[in-house]
Amino acid sequence: MRHPRDSSFALYVGLALMLAFIIVARLAAQDAPPVGEWTGTLNPGGQAKKRVVAHISAEQDGSLRGTIDFPDQDVSGVEITAVTYGKSALHFESTPGQCVYDGTMDNDSSKITGVWKQGGTSLNLVLRRTR
């Protein structure tokens, strides 16, 4: 015969396991690398706006690499020479493009808000996941 305490204990254990699974899944999603295509627009004020498309991929060893496109200037495939990501912070730089980007990914991994630095100028840049 089952005791009522046994049922309560099983219920509490089940709820605790479900809560733990949800927390672990959310933390894992937040630390997932920003692999994909990210698009944003630089607004330098008195000049024409410039679209930026960053393509970031993961190597088999887990390292990140990528390229940058500037569609409004018909430039594509500019190499990203360094990419780091951890704890929602993305940093990449491109020696050929002479640019650096530092941003923070939002909780649902759909947007990175940061600062684009190029040629002594710093501009806010929000990158949105497009793929």
ZIFENCOR-V531746 format. One line per field, one symbol per residue. ss: DSSP state (A for helix, B for strand, O for the rest). burial: + if it has 9 or more other C-alpha atoms within 8 Angstrom, else -. Layout:
ss->???
burial->???
//
This chain:
ss->OOOAAAAAAAAAAAAAAAAAAAAAAAAAAAOOOOOBBBBBBBOOOOOOOBBBBBBBBBOOOOOBBBBBBBAAAOBBBBBBOBBBBBOOBBBBBBOOOOBBBBBBBOOOOOBBBBBBBBOOBBBBBBBBBOO
burial->------+---------------------+++----++++++++-----++++++++++-----++++++++---++-++++++-+--++++++++--+++++++++--++++++++++----+++++++--
//
